[in-house]
Amino acid sequence: MEDEIRRIAATNAVEHGGSASLKAVLSRLLGSHPELRPRVKELIPLVRRIVEEVNALPLEEQEKMAQIREKKETKRGLEPLPGAEGGVVMRMAPNPSGPLHIGHSRMAVLNDEYVKMYGGRLILRFEDTNPTRVDPEAYDMIAEDLEWLGVEVHEKVYQSDRMELYYRVAEEMIRRGCAYATTRSQEEIRESRRRGIPLPERNAPPEENMETWRRMLEGEFGEGEAVLIVKTDLSHPNPSVRDFVAFRILEREHPRTGTKYRVFPTYNFAVAVDDHYNGVTHVLRGKDHMVNTEKQRYVYRCMGWREPVFIHYGLVRIVGVNLKTSRIREGILRGEYSGWDDVRLGTLRALRSRGIRPEAIREYWLEVGLKDVDINFSWETLYAINRKIVDPVAPRIFFVPHPKEISIRGLGEARVTIPLHPSRDLGSRTITLPAEPRILVPSRDWDGLRIGEVARLKYLANVRKVSDSAAELVSREPGDVSALRGRIWQWAPSGDSIRGRILYPDGSVEGGAFEPYATKLTEKIVQMERVGFGVLYGRGGWLEARFAHR
């Protein structure tokens, strides 16, 4: 029994930066052995003792105890694309209203993987035909996000450059009797759809509809006074599919085209036209786009175009972060968020600033694949993948949260060399201390230590608490670590420490002090011992860490 508890505790410790949780270990033990639940009160002291013993061990010893083996990574293959024999052309089509977020990355990764699988081409198409939703800076931000993700783009397309093409297709659809223009009010149009009763213009000769259309282009109508509609099926069970609007008037200046155009295509019309003229063979999209697919097929049928292969995957519910671009922008303007990379956000920029690697994001979505079932996004799974990637390369440093200054009696001058990684050769750092130094320790740990109890200052010394502000040297060597009952602390020299703080994704902020060497690791991911992984940033005399995960 003790061996199993020790293995569970070691595994939990390795998963959380060297510190196992009593609650987590007990929960896992009872999950494996439900017959032990009646004995839980009896087990708690035993589990607590073993957890404290395991926490006192170096990480490499914990890894051995947990019997962790390097697993051969088998890249889970994506399902083959149907109809891919003649070549593959795919597209990503973001709206340039802001940078990409974690939800967008699924579309980006899967398209990129399939294009690479088949040696095809990937088009980045900016869907910017609604000038009210375009942020001029978003074009570059999106391209930068994709480059960071490792997505290879073969061609960029801007819908706002293709207005004349949309107009030509619209006029051809009018001539074929597939589209009509109307000056009816929005309420009349909605009522027509709801009741399945055609507007008079629906059956008007193409010449009359063409005349109204040309008057729209020539500026004779204001915003909301005229639209062009694609004919569908007025008896369709879904009213939103019935005769949908293809063009509307927007009296807004466009960031790229200025005031040159005022009649803009809607999403479904422009997408259908572009997928055809861009030669797109396969479209990957969420199930929430199934109605859009149905609408776009009416454009294909009218024009006699061959449809691409549409593949709809299940939706992903992502909770815990703000993903809505408009709300984020408003928050930035109000000063609520520091920028698009604020740690509380789910943008790729925010994740990057915290130390989440693009390889981890890619591996996560490859595991999910094109499942047609809806799922919940698992931050813990993403963090576990990322931990596997960054743990071997992240230097270890000391961050002391809410520091308490104490003196160490009986400790002579000391020069402490500390490895930057417990099991990898990443180098070391050195801290020099005067005799009877004053150091900083976590106040929570110190306050929980009773007078006369012993704790270890990692790599420095075992000390005994003698007063509220002082400890005395017991030994430089750790001795029997089990006797310390897990009391092994990070620390920093008082005079040379660097003021700092940690920003957490939940919005909380933890103040403290970093050891001096931390200033050499800015812009890098580190593991703050007993705290977790994050990226350090210099802030003019002090340091800020953006927390990734434990």
Secondary structure by P-SEA (a helix, b strand, c coil): caaaaaaaaaaaaaaccccccaaaaaaaaaaaccccccccccaaaaaaaaaaaaaaccaaaaaaaaccccccccccccccccccccbbbbbbbbcccccccccaaaaaaaaaaaaaaacbbbbbccccccccccccaaaaaaaaaaaaacccccccccccccaaaaaaaaaaaaaaccbbbbcccaaaaaaaaaaccccccccccaaaaaaaaaaaaaccccccccbbbbbcccccccccccccccbbbbccccccccccccccccaaaaaaaaaaaacccbbbbcccaaaaaaaaaaaaaaacccccbbbbbbbbbbccccccaaaaaaaaaacccccccccccccaaaaaaacccaaaaaaaaaaaccccccccccaaaaaaaaaaaccccbbbbbbbccbbbbbbccccbbbbbbbccccccccbbbbbbcccccccccaaaaaaccccbbbbccccbbbbbccccbbbbccccccccccccccccccccccccccbbbbccccbbbbbcccccccccccbbbbcccbbbbbbbbcccbbbbbcccc
